[in-house]
Amino acid sequence: MLPCALEPRGPRAGKMAFQFNFSIEEKAENELETLGDTALQLESAQPALNPGRSTEKSKEISSEENVVHKDSVCAHEATPKTTDPVANCSPGKSQVQVLPKKRAGFKVAKEHNIPGDFSKVLENKVMDTVQGLYYVNISVVEMTLSNDSHEEDIVSKSISSHSDLITGIYEGGLKIWECTFDLMDYLSKAEMQFINKTVLDLGCGAGLLGILALKRKAEKVHFQDYNRTVIDEITLPNVVANWTDGGGDGGISEPSSKKHKKADLIQALMSKCRFFSGEWTEFSQLLLSGNKPFSKYDLILTSETIYNPDYYSALHDTISKLLDKNGCVYLATKAHYFGVGGGVHIFEKFIEERNVFRTRTVKVI
Ligand SMILES: C[S@@+](CC[C@H](N)C(=O)[O-])C[C@H]1O[C@@H](n2cnc3c(N)ncnc32)[C@H](O)[C@@H]1O
């Protein structure tokens, strides 16, 4: 994992940062140096980096410092645009299975209604836990959905094509991808502050990043996924489950006063959330031209969303339109996605050419 950050260039002064996370299985040639048995340190020619500094605690990101995580692998913080952004690392092993490249479709965006009866959201769901958060068991969802006829039919399509990604049809949100955990880990160690922040979990899938932000008292959290099925069957249930102790027995055996208290709690929580599905360009248009007030995001969290270079333009423009001028994006990714062609180098190059943001790599695992 290699988190990295971007900041705006030129007249758009202010802080923006993208963070990239990569799963790297082997030592990255020329750049990672073994520190003891497990830790690697990123070697960089960047003047803004401070490679000698080592700490076991993650730090809040600033543009001047470098943080080396002794207990994990290595990290460097975001660098100002005036220095070279170094995010060089060997391709990590991708676990992505893909179909041949096609152009992305333009799935219309929609905002999902939040159901009045939250217990219904968890019907037929089996919950598991990871890093202290509840999430729906995907196999059970897949089994249920493959038995029903469903508008998008992404489960059957994914199974019949033996693929986790079907360009323009299913973009992988049913499963939880590895870098989500890396980014959660990073945000926790960095003691990232969410209080009063407006946060977007972009390409959310299970939505664990957004749920983490909610748990840390973010003011508002929006969730976006390409597929409606993912929002209805995975993201929404996961959010509800994390405020109902995994759903339990649906509160059947609880005294009604406790049930009401819980319902009020979820109601309050849900008033902070919005859920969207659809293609990125469509999503940003919906937000910006919709009749609900929209304030730009302070933080955009996104994991494993730069696998397909065909989407970079839409992704970049969406972020440009939706991020506050003092905002920051944390992006977690593998170094390279075999078969699809995306990855950190090509994305950084793309960002550089667009000349709107600057990147800073803050952590490599
Ligand atoms: C590989 S999944 C990662 C899901 C989740 N972030 C995780 O780490 O587990 C990529 C996500 O990016 C989103 N995505 C990819 N391409 C998209 C596009 N062109 N428009 C909108 N969303 C897209 C999808 O919602 C999909 O769930």
The ligand as a MOL file (V3000), in Angstrom:
LIG
                    3D

  0  0  0     0  0            999 V3000
M  V30 BEGIN CTAB
M  V30 COUNTS 27 29 0 0 0
M  V30 BEGIN ATOM
M  V30 1 C -12.8770 -2.3230 -7.3850 0
M  V30 2 S -14.2880 -1.5750 -6.7420 0 CHG=1
M  V30 3 C -13.7090 -1.0280 -5.1650 0
M  V30 4 C -14.8080 -0.9550 -4.1510 0
M  V30 5 C -14.4000 -0.4370 -2.7930 0
M  V30 6 N -13.9210 0.9230 -2.8720 0
M  V30 7 C -13.3820 -1.3260 -2.1570 0
M  V30 8 O -12.2150 -0.9310 -2.0470 0
M  V30 9 O -13.7410 -2.4010 -1.6950 0 CHG=-1
M  V30 10 C -14.3060 -0.0880 -7.6740 0
M  V30 11 C -15.4670 0.8310 -7.3680 0
M  V30 12 O -15.3100 2.0210 -8.1180 0
M  V30 13 C -16.5400 2.4410 -8.6300 0
M  V30 14 N -16.3580 2.8060 -10.0430 0
M  V30 15 C -15.4290 2.3440 -10.8830 0
M  V30 16 N -15.5480 2.9180 -12.0760 0
M  V30 17 C -16.5770 3.7840 -11.9990 0
M  V30 18 C -17.1650 4.7090 -12.9050 0
M  V30 19 N -16.7260 4.8490 -14.1470 0
M  V30 20 N -18.2020 5.4460 -12.4710 0
M  V30 21 C -18.6530 5.3240 -11.2100 0
M  V30 22 N -18.1340 4.4740 -10.3060 0
M  V30 23 C -17.0980 3.7130 -10.6910 0
M  V30 24 C -17.5200 1.3290 -8.4780 0
M  V30 25 O -18.5480 1.7930 -7.6990 0
M  V30 26 C -16.7770 0.2200 -7.7770 0
M  V30 27 O -17.4490 -0.2460 -6.6580 0
M  V30 END ATOM
M  V30 BEGIN BOND
M  V30 1 1 1 2
M  V30 2 1 2 3
M  V30 3 1 2 10
M  V30 4 1 3 4
M  V30 5 1 4 5
M  V30 6 1 5 6
M  V30 7 1 5 7
M  V30 8 2 7 8
M  V30 9 1 7 9
M  V30 10 1 10 11
M  V30 11 1 11 12
M  V30 12 1 11 26
M  V30 13 1 12 13
M  V30 14 1 13 14
M  V30 15 1 13 24
M  V30 16 1 14 15
M  V30 17 1 14 23
M  V30 18 2 15 16
M  V30 19 1 16 17
M  V30 20 1 17 18
M  V30 21 2 17 23
M  V30 22 1 18 19
M  V30 23 2 18 20
M  V30 24 1 20 21
M  V30 25 2 21 22
M  V30 26 1 22 23
M  V30 27 1 24 25
M  V30 28 1 24 26
M  V30 29 1 26 27
M  V30 END BOND
M  V30 END CTAB
M  END
